[in-house]
Amino acid sequence: MKLVIIGAGSSYTPELIHGLTQHHEALPFSQVCLMDIDERRLEILAGLSQRMLGKAGLSITVTATTDRRRALEGATFVNCLIRVGGMDARILDERIPLKYGVVGQETTGPGGMMKALRTIPVMLDLARDAVEVCPQAWLVNYTNPSGIVAEALGKHSAVRFVGLCSGPQGWIAAILDRMGVDPLRANVDWVGLNHLGFAIRVWVDGQDVTAQAIEAVADHWSVNAEWLRALGVIPASYLRYYYHRTQVVQEASAPGARTRGEQVKEIEAELLRQYADPHLADKPPLLAQRGGGGYSDVAFAAMRAIHYNTGERQIVQVLNQGAVDGLPDDGSVEVPCLVDRTGPHPLRMGALPLPIRGLVQAVKAYESLTVQAAVEGSKRVAMQAAMAHPLVPSWEVAKPLLEELLAANRPWLPWVV
Ligand code: G6P
């Protein structure tokens, strides 16, 4: 079995290699191939990967290449961790909207839209290569905005893929932890879009305990407790960017405030310095300061379910196909799925509760327009997408904001003139 990591120069790669050491009995990969366009980072990560696997006593061959098609040869699973434009582009995604009083965030709002526009063409190229070179392989995608990327892959490629995020697993664990409930007794209907998901029903021992779950987390959540009780469902922490947008913009615009990308750039530089140390053979504690902890558990769970055809229930991103009422069949959603050798199959979740329905529908429309803008290379559709986004208040704001964002992204968007 061959595991390919595209974008393996990512500082998250040790998380995945750690997963290999933890899950090797269940998923006995014999080869891991690291691919990146950045030779220096590739060399550092290949060295650390070798040391980590060696320390774990695993005879897994590690190879490294900058040639994507060569990397894909003979792949069983392809994990993707790319960041088109690197951390500097993320910083612009987060900074520019703030100038216009709009939330600036990696995956949410107009910043997330820019990340999608940069990323979708590269993901579709990767998918095309995978279909040609390793048609049996599964693409496990973590690259953000992963929900929008999932929709692009589902609509515009034949690749077999599963869209992942470590978020739902973390939020559900936090809810059950606050309730003091063993996860094995619980089931959570986590429904919505990536970074726009909600625990709409919480079950323990077959009983609906959603009201108790809300009470258990109310004073510890990322949205206001009074609002959480009124809302009646438990949102992903990213809903803070919608429900508390004024406060978010104020805090981020305060003198001296740094964006998350600015912070992560520093963490990454230090991580790479540590990774290059020939004595390091573990994932360092500093990696926990990145947001994607737990990613390898989610990735290995999905790969295991596919490889062994288990039909396990997992929350992943998939085309809706009627799972959630009122959303397009070919739009991506993040819902509980049964995952087997033919991939994820969404469970029917029915209608979204009215207090969240309109928001999810609006963001879905924005996401679908963003996919269309990226694929067609259309500024007109990009403007439709920006105006459809609930965080963009008006044409007067949208027009100059989008112009500035597109100009900043010209190096990745040949259609922007
Ligand atoms: C969470 C999100 C991921 C995101 C990450 C960002 O895990 O679910 O989608 O990539 O945080 O972490 P960072 O350290 O880059 O801010």
Residues whose N, C-alpha, C, O or C-beta is under 5 A from the ligand:
A	BS01	G6P	C165 S166 G167 R260 V264 Q289 R290 G291 G292
